[in-house]
Amino acid sequence: MSLKGLLSPPISAWLLSRERLLRRRARAERLRQARGEPLRLHYFHQPDDPHSLLAASMLPDLMRRYRITLVPHVVGAPDDAAAPERARLIAWARRDAALLARRHGLGFDDPGTQPPAGPLADATARLVAAAEAGHFVAAAAPITQAAWQACHATGRPSADPHTGPGPRGGDPQGAVPSAASAAVAAHLAASEALRRRLGHYLGATFHLDGEWYWGLDRLHHLEHRLQDLGVGRPGTSGLLIEPDADSDAPMQARHRGPIEFWFSFRSPYSAIAAPRVVRLAKRAGVTLRLRGLLPMVMRGLPVPAAKRRYIAADAAREAHVRGVPFGRLIDPVGRPVERGLALLAHAERVRCGEAFMLSFMDATWAQGIDAGTDRGLRTIAERAGLAWSDCRDALADTGWRADAERHRTALFEHGLWGVPSFAVGGTAVWGQDRLWAVAEALEAGAPGRHA
């Protein structure tokens, strides 16, 4: 076995272990108490990001529930290296935020476009002023909402915060003044520098003593940590947003599928999603179509170091919540992925596709088996019920490359580009934490809408 194979699994298992995460949290808390500092929760808000609008709408409730000090930072969009396929990312963010808003009763509908430059600049200046004056918690959502309302030339708001729950709080005195342009530029520069130094790249993000939480989807991790710290106010119970729960119970699916599943063998989130979407398809009694892709880095798209670090840490937290073994890994980038896709094509021909995909994911992301070696790949294949003698011949077949390109094209046609992604009927979603939308589409039976 190579040095990489000897060292990577035990090192990654420790680095991504729950035990290490809890030790780091305890050490950070001891240092904070020794210094006599308040518990500071940093929040990074991007005005033209709809997920930031949803996150901001939860700030008043979050502050009512916990004894914490919020430190707000207004930021711009991530740079190109952290946001490949930017146009697709922007369009997806609006659709996904609208999907989340409907699920949680918040005020956002996809207007089909981004806020105009003028209203966006005004909102940014007012957000900076609110952050500097200490009014950010109450003002952030209404100010951001105003920029998005300007998307409609008719004046119809993208979502009326006064009908239904919508953004919580309100703009103090009805109007927060705008900060001067020099103050805005200085604030944005300082916020971006801090976000980069702390190790992130997106808006709608919370940072607490070395750990990041993105948007509504990670609020449950943040709240559990705050509750463990004992800073909940009297009467606080439960969570603002509960994570969706998986189930093994049979379901009455009105839509007969199939479920399209785009994944990469190199994606930790795909590894977390794989066993769960297989179970969902079996519960619903529908076909699961596997759509393997080359990872972004093997398609020439950059993955900055900060992004890799955050994804690894976040995936470990999510795997723990989902009960998916994870962490003892060997990065399958390069030859292992190519060999995996070649054998996946063979496995599907002999009706072992799902078994091989699950075996490959578990081996490389949880057991530290090197799929780049014949010994490792043979173990993976035979666990899935494949004969190694047939696999050797299948490895010489390069037809999987055309399959991967066809899958990539189909993914783009659904308005998506990342993995894991899913489509059933008219519903198309990205992310292992969007399987609830797939389940809802199956149960509803009627064609859905792209989200």
Secondary structure as GFF3:
##gff-version 3
##sequence-region A 1 451
A	DSSP	alpha_helix	3	15	.	.	.	ID=ss1
A	DSSP	alpha_helix	18	35	.	.	.	ID=ss2
A	DSSP	beta_strand	40	45	.	.	.	ID=ss3
A	DSSP	alpha_helix	50	57	.	.	.	ID=ss4
A	DSSP	alpha_helix	59	65	.	.	.	ID=ss5
A	DSSP	beta_strand	69	74	.	.	.	ID=ss6
A	DSSP	three_ten_helix	80	82	.	.	.	ID=ss7
A	DSSP	alpha_helix	86	104	.	.	.	ID=ss8
A	DSSP	alpha_helix	117	133	.	.	.	ID=ss9
A	DSSP	alpha_helix	136	149	.	.	.	ID=ss10
A	DSSP	three_ten_helix	172	174	.	.	.	ID=ss11
A	DSSP	alpha_helix	181	198	.	.	.	ID=ss12
A	DSSP	beta_strand	205	208	.	.	.	ID=ss13
A	DSSP	beta_strand	211	214	.	.	.	ID=ss14
A	DSSP	three_ten_helix	216	218	.	.	.	ID=ss15
A	DSSP	alpha_helix	219	228	.	.	.	ID=ss16
A	DSSP	beta_strand	259	263	.	.	.	ID=ss17
A	DSSP	alpha_helix	268	284	.	.	.	ID=ss18
A	DSSP	beta_strand	288	292	.	.	.	ID=ss19
A	DSSP	three_ten_helix	296	299	.	.	.	ID=ss20
A	DSSP	alpha_helix	305	322	.	.	.	ID=ss21
A	DSSP	alpha_helix	335	349	.	.	.	ID=ss22
A	DSSP	alpha_helix	353	365	.	.	.	ID=ss23
A	DSSP	alpha_helix	374	383	.	.	.	ID=ss24
A	DSSP	alpha_helix	388	394	.	.	.	ID=ss25
A	DSSP	alpha_helix	399	413	.	.	.	ID=ss26
A	DSSP	beta_strand	421	424	.	.	.	ID=ss27
A	DSSP	beta_strand	427	430	.	.	.	ID=ss28
A	DSSP	three_ten_helix	432	434	.	.	.	ID=ss29
A	DSSP	alpha_helix	435	444	.	.	.	ID=ss30
###
